Amino acid sequence: MSEAQTSKIKDKRSPEARQYESFSELEEKYENDRKFIWSVARTLKLLQAFRPGHGALGNNELSERSGISKATVTRITYTLTELGYLKKDASRKYFPSPRLLSLSYSVLGNLHIRQLAQGQMQELANISRASVALAWPDDDMMIYVAANTATASDSHLLDIGTRVSMAKTATGRAVLAKLPKDQLDEKFDRWSVLYGADWPALKDRILKSIDEVNTRGFCLVDGEWRPNVRTVAVPIYDRRHETYLGLNCGAPVYNSSIEEMENQYGPRLVHIAQTLR
């Protein structure tokens, strides 16, 4: 096992918490790496300190969240403001500017499978009265790269860029079903520490989902990611990027029965994945 893998196992925070890795952790990991550009790392870590729903932040708050010294934070925020990537609110605190979206759009624009899937995703969203989303695997998380919902739907639509657990969601487990055994074992070794006493039961549920994907093409997760949400998902292969993504259909439990999910929406997802492969 590599040093990086070992350090991840020693870190006992959940994958959801570890997505906000502090700068001091980067220093430990890359202190001897001469190729590592620290100015770039500091800038990106500072931008990661801004989180949905948390509002604008001052230099002191950014320093505390990122683990970067206040003097360095002050220079970074000044530079990003001059370039238009940060703005100041009435209290003189910083918030990310929509200009940052121009950087992310190049990512989305190059995900051709996203464009190809949009029409069928919207059609299924309308039929199921639910949300249909496409997610990219990122370490132990999944990142939403496309999302559609039915008109006047009660379903909760997660925004593009939202991260969700790989272990606890249908879209994550759909991707896990396609991982080579050594990569899956590596995740299980890490998660056995991260999830502690909850891991044996969680592992059983993951293995059940993997078996569902292998036998019928999709898996169902009912009330696990959120108590009031049930979701079906399939793996979908992106040849251009040589990776599997997760395509899901999720709805509030009062809006879709398990039978509908298993007999209608799951098979429809399998069909979409097959047409786009």
C-alpha positions, 0 to 999 in steps of 0.5 A: 500500500502506498504512503498516500493510501496509508495516510488516507486510512489513518485519517478517520474522518468520513469521506464527506468531511475529507473533501475539505482537506486542509492546507496543512494536510497538503503540506504533509503529503507533498512537502518533498515533492519538488514538482508541486506548485504551492502558489497554485495549491494555496489559491485552489484551497482558498477557493474551496473554503467557500461552501454552498449556503455559507455566505461571504467570508473575510480573510480571517475566516478564509485563513481559519478554514483553509489553514493558510496564513492570513498574510498569504490569504490577503494577497490571494484574495486581492489577486482574485478580486483584481482578476474578477474571480472574487467580489466583495459584499456590503460587509467587505467580505468576499464571495465567488464571482460568476466569472468562476463559472467560465472555468467550469464551463470548459469542463462541462463543455468537453463532457460530450456524454452529458450533451448526448444524455440531456434529451433522454434524461429530461424525458425520463424526469418528466415520465417519473416526476422525479430528478435524473442526474449524471455524476462523475466519480471523484475519490470517495465522492460523486460530483453531479455534472448534469441534472434534470427534473420534471416541470412542477416536480416535488423532487429535490434537484441537486445542482451541478457541482454538488458532491455526494457520498459514493458509498451511500448513494445509488449513483456511487454504487453503480460506479463501484460495480464497475471498478476492478477488484483491486481498486474496490478492495482499496476503497473497502480497506479505507472505508472500514476505518472511516465508517468504523462500527457502521462499516459491516452493515454498509459494506453488505448494502454496497455488495448487494447493490453491486450484485443488483447492477451485475444481475439486472443492470441497475441498483436501488437505494431506498431511504439511505442517502436521505430518509425520504429519498429513493433512487435507482442508478446505472453505470454509464461508460464514457469512452472519450474519458475512459471512465464510468459515470453514474446515472440516477433517477431519484424521487421522494418516497411519497412520489415513487414506489419501489415497484415503479423504480424497479419495474419502470425507471431502473430499466429505462436507465439501463436503456439510456446507458446502452444507447449512449455507450 
